[in-house]
């Protein structure tokens, strides 16, 4: 039972991350895309391989967390979790290429999803139905990044 709820939390976070990947298409069928739309689609196409990779790493990390596999995050997960403050991307800076901002926005969603999963696991470990495995490890305070 506890494993199913953990898997459900992980699946929800992954679905939210994937939903935030694709740009919404609010164009009517009769409207032609503008030059700005085409540029944005091109920038998204540039970012897509990194976003797909990031979501694969998220899926693996969520399974590790929610299935109580234990151990440290993978080196790939660490790459997304621990970005130096000097390397943070200002999402509102139009001088930064749009594809870079797409990737940073997704990375922040990714970090928030991991933090949410860790906080959920911590709450589960504190409850009366505490599972015997993996709850003895200290769960740090979740960090949430602005989107």
Phi and psi in degrees as GROMACS dihedral restraints (atoms count N, CA, C in turn):
[ dihedral_restraints ]
;  ai    aj    ak    al  type     phi  dphi    fc
    3     4     5     6     1   -64.9    20    10
    4     5     6     7     1   -36.8    20    10
    6     7     8     9     1   -64.0    20    10
    7     8     9    10     1   -37.2    20    10
    9    10    11    12     1   -65.8    20    10
   10    11    12    13     1   -40.2    20    10
   12    13    14    15     1   -68.4    20    10
   13    14    15    16     1   -36.0    20    10
   15    16    17    18     1   -65.5    20    10
   16    17    18    19     1   -43.5    20    10
   18    19    20    21     1   -63.3    20    10
   19    20    21    22     1   -38.7    20    10
   21    22    23    24     1   -64.0    20    10
   22    23    24    25     1   -41.8    20    10
   24    25    26    27     1   -61.3    20    10
   25    26    27    28     1   -46.6    20    10
   27    28    29    30     1   -61.8    20    10
   28    29    30    31     1   -43.6    20    10
   30    31    32    33     1   -62.2    20    10
   31    32    33    34     1   -41.0    20    10
   33    34    35    36     1   -62.8    20    10
   34    35    36    37     1   -44.5    20    10
   36    37    38    39     1   -65.4    20    10
   37    38    39    40     1   -40.0    20    10
   39    40    41    42     1   -65.2    20    10
   40    41    42    43     1   -42.7    20    10
   42    43    44    45     1   -62.6    20    10
   43    44    45    46     1   -40.2    20    10
   45    46    47    48     1   -63.2    20    10
   46    47    48    49     1   -43.3    20    10
   48    49    50    51     1   -63.2    20    10
   49    50    51    52     1   -43.0    20    10
   51    52    53    54     1   -67.6    20    10
   52    53    54    55     1   -36.7    20    10
   54    55    56    57     1   -64.4    20    10
   55    56    57    58     1   -32.1    20    10
   57    58    59    60     1   -78.9    20    10
   58    59    60    61     1    -7.3    20    10
   60    61    62    63     1   -71.6    20    10
   61    62    63    64     1   -46.0    20    10
   63    64    65    66     1   -88.8    20    10
   64    65    66    67     1   133.4    20    10
   66    67    68    69     1   -67.4    20    10
   67    68    69    70     1   140.0    20    10
   69    70    71    72     1   -76.2    20    10
   70    71    72    73     1   141.7    20    10
   72    73    74    75     1  -107.0    20    10
   73    74    75    76     1    97.7    20    10
   75    76    77    78     1   -96.7    20    10
   76    77    78    79     1     9.6    20    10
   78    79    80    81     1   -75.9    20    10
   79    80    81    82     1   140.6    20    10
   81    82    83    84     1   -75.8    20    10
   82    83    84    85     1   157.7    20    10
   84    85    86    87     1   -61.3    20    10
   85    86    87    88     1   -29.6    20    10
   87    88    89    90     1   -81.3    20    10
   88    89    90    91     1   -13.6    20    10
   90    91    92    93     1   -87.9    20    10
   91    92    93    94     1   137.9    20    10
   93    94    95    96     1   -89.5    20    10
   94    95    96    97     1   144.8    20    10
   96    97    98    99     1   -65.9    20    10
   97    98    99   100     1   144.0    20    10
   99   100   101   102     1   -81.8    20    10
  100   101   102   103     1   171.1    20    10
  102   103   104   105     1   -59.6    20    10
  103   104   105   106     1   -40.2    20    10
  105   106   107   108     1   -62.4    20    10
  106   107   108   109     1   -38.7    20    10
  108   109   110   111     1   -62.8    20    10
  109   110   111   112     1   -42.9    20    10
  111   112   113   114     1   -65.7    20    10
  112   113   114   115     1   -39.1    20    10
  114   115   116   117     1   -63.7    20    10
  115   116   117   118     1   -44.8    20    10
  117   118   119   120     1   -62.6    20    10
  118   119   120   121     1   -41.8    20    10
  120   121   122   123     1   -64.0    20    10
  121   122   123   124     1   -39.4    20    10
  123   124   125   126     1   -63.7    20    10
  124   125   126   127     1   -44.7    20    10
  126   127   128   129     1   -62.8    20    10
  127   128   129   130     1   -39.2    20    10
  129   130   131   132     1   -65.1    20    10
  130   131   132   133     1   -39.3    20    10
  132   133   134   135     1   -62.6    20    10
  133   134   135   136     1   -36.0    20    10
  135   136   137   138     1   -65.3    20    10
  136   137   138   139     1   -40.5    20    10
  138   139   140   141     1   -77.7    20    10
  139   140   141   142     1   -23.9    20    10
  141   142   143   144     1   -54.4    20    10
  142   143   144   145     1   -45.0    20    10
  144   145   146   147     1   -58.1    20    10
  145   146   147   148     1   -41.7    20    10
  147   148   149   150     1   -67.1    20    10
  148   149   150   151     1   -38.8    20    10
  150   151   152   153     1   -66.1    20    10
  151   152   153   154     1   -40.7    20    10
  153   154   155   156     1   -63.5    20    10
  154   155   156   157     1   -44.9    20    10
  156   157   158   159     1   -61.1    20    10
  157   158   159   160     1   -44.6    20    10
  159   160   161   162     1   -59.6    20    10
  160   161   162   163     1   -41.9    20    10
  162   163   164   165     1   -69.7    20    10
  163   164   165   166     1   -30.6    20    10
  165   166   167   168     1   -65.0    20    10
  166   167   168   169     1   -45.1    20    10
  168   169   170   171     1   -62.5    20    10
  169   170   171   172     1   -40.4    20    10
  171   172   173   174     1   -60.2    20    10
  172   173   174   175     1   -43.8    20    10
  174   175   176   177     1   -59.8    20    10
  175   176   177   178     1   -45.8    20    10
  177   178   179   180     1   -63.8    20    10
  178   179   180   181     1   -43.6    20    10
  180   181   182   183     1   -66.7    20    10
  181   182   183   184     1   -40.4    20    10
  183   184   185   186     1   -63.4    20    10
  184   185   186   187     1   -40.8    20    10
  186   187   188   189     1   -63.5    20    10
  187   188   189   190     1   -40.6    20    10
  189   190   191   192     1   -60.9    20    10
  190   191   192   193     1   -43.3    20    10
  192   193   194   195     1   -72.1    20    10
  193   194   195   196     1   -50.2    20    10
  195   196   197   198     1   -78.0    20    10
  196   197   198   199     1   -24.8    20    10
  198   199   200   201     1   -94.9    20    10
  199   200   201   202     1     7.9    20    10
  201   202   203   204     1    55.6    20    10
  202   203   204   205     1    44.0    20    10
  204   205   206   207     1   -71.6    20    10
  205   206   207   208     1   -21.4    20    10
  207   208   209   210     1    75.0    20    10
  208   209   210   211     1  -176.0    20    10
  210   211   212   213     1    83.2    20    10
  211   212   213   214     1   176.6    20    10
  213   214   215   216     1   -87.5    20    10
  214   215   216   217     1   158.6    20    10
  216   217   218   219     1   -60.8    20    10
  217   218   219   220     1   154.1    20    10
  219   220   221   222     1   -67.0    20    10
  220   221   222   223     1   164.2    20    10
  222   223   224   225     1   -61.3    20    10
  223   224   225   226     1   -35.8    20    10
  225   226   227   228     1   -64.3    20    10
  226   227   228   229     1   -42.3    20    10
  228   229   230   231     1   -65.4    20    10
  229   230   231   232     1   -40.8    20    10
  231   232   233   234     1   -60.0    20    10
  232   233   234   235     1   -36.0    20    10
  234   235   236   237     1   -59.2    20    10
  235   236   237   238     1   -37.3    20    10
  237   238   239   240     1   -85.9    20    10
  238   239   240   241     1   -32.3    20    10
  240   241   242   243     1   -74.8    20    10
  241   242   243   244     1   -37.5    20    10
  243   244   245   246     1  -116.0    20    10
  244   245   246   247     1    76.7    20    10
  246   247   248   249     1   -94.0    20    10
  247   248   249   250     1   132.2    20    10
  249   250   251   252     1   -60.5    20    10
  250   251   252   253     1   139.2    20    10
  252   253   254   255     1   -56.3    20    10
  253   254   255   256     1   -26.7    20    10
  255   256   257   258     1   -75.9    20    10
  256   257   258   259     1   -15.4    20    10
  258   259   260   261     1  -103.2    20    10
  259   260   261   262     1     3.1    20    10
  261   262   263   264     1   -65.8    20    10
  262   263   264   265     1   142.7    20    10
  264   265   266   267     1   -98.0    20    10
  265   266   267   268     1   131.8    20    10
  267   268   269   270     1   -81.1    20    10
  268   269   270   271     1   110.9    20    10
  270   271   272   273     1   -64.5    20    10
  271   272   273   274     1   -22.0    20    10
  273   274   275   276     1   -92.4    20    10
  274   275   276   277     1    -1.8    20    10
  276   277   278   279     1   -84.6    20    10
  277   278   279   280     1   106.6    20    10
  279   280   281   282     1   -72.7    20    10
  280   281   282   283     1    -7.1    20    10
  282   283   284   285     1   -77.5    20    10
  283   284   285   286     1   -19.3    20    10
  285   286   287   288     1   -85.3    20    10
  286   287   288   289     1   131.7    20    10
  288   289   290   291     1   -53.7    20    10
  289   290   291   292     1   143.2    20    10
  291   292   293   294     1   -59.9    20    10
  292   293   294   295     1   -38.8    20    10
  294   295   296   297     1   -63.3    20    10
  295   296   297   298     1   -34.4    20    10
  297   298   299   300     1   -66.8    20    10
  298   299   300   301     1   -39.7    20    10
  300   301   302   303     1   -69.8    20    10
  301   302   303   304     1   -35.5    20    10
  303   304   305   306     1   -59.0    20    10
  304   305   306   307     1   -46.3    20    10
  306   307   308   309     1   -64.0    20    10
  307   308   309   310     1   -43.9    20    10
  309   310   311   312     1   -64.9    20    10
  310   311   312   313     1   -40.8    20    10
  312   313   314   315     1   -60.5    20    10
  313   314   315   316     1   -42.9    20    10
  315   316   317   318     1   -68.0    20    10
  316   317   318   319     1   -38.3    20    10
  318   319   320   321     1   -61.2    20    10
  319   320   321   322     1   -41.5    20    10
  321   322   323   324     1   -64.6    20    10
  322   323   324   325     1   -40.8    20    10
  324   325   326   327     1   -61.5    20    10
  325   326   327   328     1   -40.8    20    10
  327   328   329   330     1   -60.7    20    10
  328   329   330   331     1   -49.3    20    10
  330   331   332   333     1   -62.0    20    10
  331   332   333   334     1   -42.1    20    10
  333   334   335   336     1   -63.2    20    10
  334   335   336   337     1   -38.6    20    10
  336   337   338   339     1   -63.7    20    10
  337   338   339   340     1   -42.8    20    10
  339   340   341   342     1   -64.1    20    10
  340   341   342   343     1   -43.6    20    10
  342   343   344   345     1   -62.4    20    10
  343   344   345   346     1   -40.6    20    10
  345   346   347   348     1   -62.9    20    10
  346   347   348   349     1   -43.6    20    10
  348   349   350   351     1   -63.3    20    10
  349   350   351   352     1   -42.7    20    10
  351   352   353   354     1   -63.7    20    10
  352   353   354   355     1   -41.9    20    10
  354   355   356   357     1   -64.7    20    10
  355   356   357   358     1   -39.9    20    10
  357   358   359   360     1   -64.7    20    10
  358   359   360   361     1   -40.6    20    10
  360   361   362   363     1   -65.1    20    10
  361   362   363   364     1   -39.5    20    10
  363   364   365   366     1   -62.9    20    10
  364   365   366   367     1   -44.6    20    10
  366   367   368   369     1   -62.5    20    10
  367   368   369   370     1   -39.6    20    10
  369   370   371   372     1   -64.7    20    10
  370   371   372   373     1   -38.5    20    10
  372   373   374   375     1   -70.7    20    10
  373   374   375   376     1   -26.0    20    10
  375   376   377   378     1   -82.8    20    10
  376   377   378   379     1   -11.6    20    10
  378   379   380   381     1   -78.6    20    10
  379   380   381   382     1   172.9    20    10
  381   382   383   384     1   -69.0    20    10
  382   383   384   385     1   -23.7    20    10
  384   385   386   387     1   -95.7    20    10
  385   386   387   388     1    33.2    20    10
  387   388   389   390     1   -53.4    20    10
  388   389   390   391     1   123.7    20    10
  390   391   392   393     1   -71.3    20    10
  391   392   393   394     1   151.5    20    10
  393   394   395   396     1   -73.0    20    10
  394   395   396   397     1   -17.8    20    10
  396   397   398   399     1  -105.9    20    10
  397   398   399   400     1   146.5    20    10
  399   400   401   402     1    63.0    20    10
  400   401   402   403     1     4.9    20    10
  402   403   404   405     1   -91.0    20    10
  403   404   405   406     1    -9.2    20    10
  405   406   407   408     1   -78.8    20    10
  406   407   408   409     1   -16.5    20    10
  408   409   410   411     1   -75.4    20    10
  409   410   411   412     1   142.3    20    10
  411   412   413   414     1   -72.5    20    10
  412   413   414   415     1   128.2    20    10
  414   415   416   417     1  -102.2    20    10
  415   416   417   418     1   122.6    20    10
  417   418   419   420     1   -76.2    20    10
  418   419   420   421     1   163.0    20    10
  420   421   422   423     1   -58.6    20    10
  421   422   423   424     1   130.2    20    10
  423   424   425   426     1   -66.2    20    10
  424   425   426   427     1   144.4    20    10
  426   427   428   429     1  -110.9    20    10
  427   428   429   430     1   128.7    20    10
  429   430   431   432     1  -114.2    20    10
  430   431   432   433     1   136.0    20    10
  432   433   434   435     1  -105.9    20    10
  433   434   435   436     1   144.6    20    10
  435   436   437   438     1   -67.5    20    10
  436   437   438   439     1   142.5    20    10
